[in-house]
Amino acid sequence: MRTNRSSRAGFSAVELLVVLGVMALLIGVSIPKVWNALHRAGLSAAQQDLVHALRRTQSLTTQSKGDSVWSLHLVTGAGGGFTVYKGNVYATRDSAYDETFTLPGYVTLDTTTSDTDITFQKGFGGTSDAGIISLEWSDGGLTKTVELSTAGVVDPS
């Protein structure tokens, strides 16, 4: 006996629209979460870069590399950054030795240190520029801090 097939194999337009709708919904829900995760990771990376730059500046000074002190210049505000430089006055430094770190535009740098130039002392690595340096992602409500003591201890939190 022979059967007559009047329908074709495949998906109907309604089935395809339902699948596309579900995919759009899943993508719409996941994009903000991925975006937030990327910004949190960027904020943590900025904190790690700052800690590294402070410890590098301290190390270069205590080793008396180039028979000079080394300092860290902070650029506060959104999308700021920091620069490791040779000397204790940013304006008169030799820029050939600069190591510059630029923060993402969504990260704001602020500090309670007495100056935006942090200089470590030769020999033991202490500083008179103690305080807290804050990195904030205001849209995400997150803040990372780095505390710097007069003894030169760098404490990320």
N, C-alpha and C positions, 0 to 999 in steps of 0.2 A: 504494500500500500504506500502510496506516495503522499507526503505531507507538503503542503504549500506554505512556504515561509514568506511572509510579507514584510517582516521587519529585518533590518540590517544589524549586523554585529557592531558594537561600539558604544559610546557614551552619548547620552542625550544632552541637549543644550542646558537643560535644568541641572543635570548632574554636574556638568562642568562649572556652571555658575556657583553651585553650592561649594564645590571644592575650592574655587578661587576665593569665595567669600571667607571660608575658614582659614585659608592661607593668609589673606589680608588681615584678618583679625589677629592671628598669631604673630605676624610681623609687627602689627601696630602695638601689640602688648609688649613685645620683646625689645623694640628699639630703645625706648627710654631706659630700660634696665641695662642694656649694653652701654648706652651713652653714659649713664651714671657710673658703671664699673670702670669705664675708660678714664673718666675724670678722677675717680678715687685713686686709680693706679697712677695717674699723672701727678696728683698731689703727693702721694707717697714717694714717687721718684724724685720730685722736687725737694722733698725733705732729705732724702738720701744724698742728693747732689750737694745740698747745703752743708750737711754734716761732713761729707768728704772734703769740700772746699775749706771748711774751717780747720779740719785736722791736717790737711795738706799745708795750709798757710802756717799753722803752728809748727809742723814738722820742718818746713823750709827755714823758718826763723831759728828754731832750736839747733838745727844743723849748721846755722850761719852760712847757708848757701849764698855764694856771691858776696860774702862779708857784709850782708845787709839784712835789715828786718824785712819781713813780708807782711802784707796786710790784706784784708778782705773788704772790698767796697760794696755796700749794699745799695741797690736802687729800689726804693720802696714804691708801693702802688701796684695797680693791676698790670700784669705782664712785665713786671720788673725783672730783676736778676741780680747777679753778684759777680764780682771779678776778683780773682787772686792776682795781686800785683806786687812788684818789688819796690820797697820803700815804705814810707809812712804817710806820704801826702799823695793822694790820688791825682791831683792836678799836675804834679811835677814828676810823675812816674815815667819810667822807660816802658812804653807800651809793647815793646818787643817781647817782654816777659809775661804779658797778660794771659790769664786763663779765664775766659768769660763764659758764664752760664746764663742762659736766657730762660725765664719761666714761661709756661703757657699763659696765654692771655686771660684765662679764667682764674688764675691764681694771683692773689694779692699778697704782697710781702709787707710786713710791718715789723717794727723793732722797738724794744724799750732800752736798747743800749744807748749810752750817752752820745754816741756818734754813729754816723753811717759808715765809718771806716774803723774796722776792728784790727788792731795791731797787737801782735804777741811779742813778749819780751824775750830777748836772747837768753840762752841758758836753760831756764826752767819752763818757759812757755806760758807763763801767766799773762793776764791782760787786765787793763783798767777799764776795758769796754765790756764789762759783764752785763748780762741782761737776757731777755727772751726775744727770740726772733720767731715771728708767727707767719705761717703760710696758710691762707684761707681760700676756700672755694665757697663763696657766699651763696651761690644758687643751690648748692648741695648741703649747705649748713655744716660743713666739715672744716676743722682747723687742725693743723699739725704745728707743733712748736719744737724749737731747739733752744735749750737753756745753756748759756755759757757762763761759767763761774770765773771769779777772779783768779783761781788757780789754773784756769785754762781747760777745765773739764767740759767737754761737749756732751750734752745729754739730750738725745731726741725723745720726744714723748708725743 
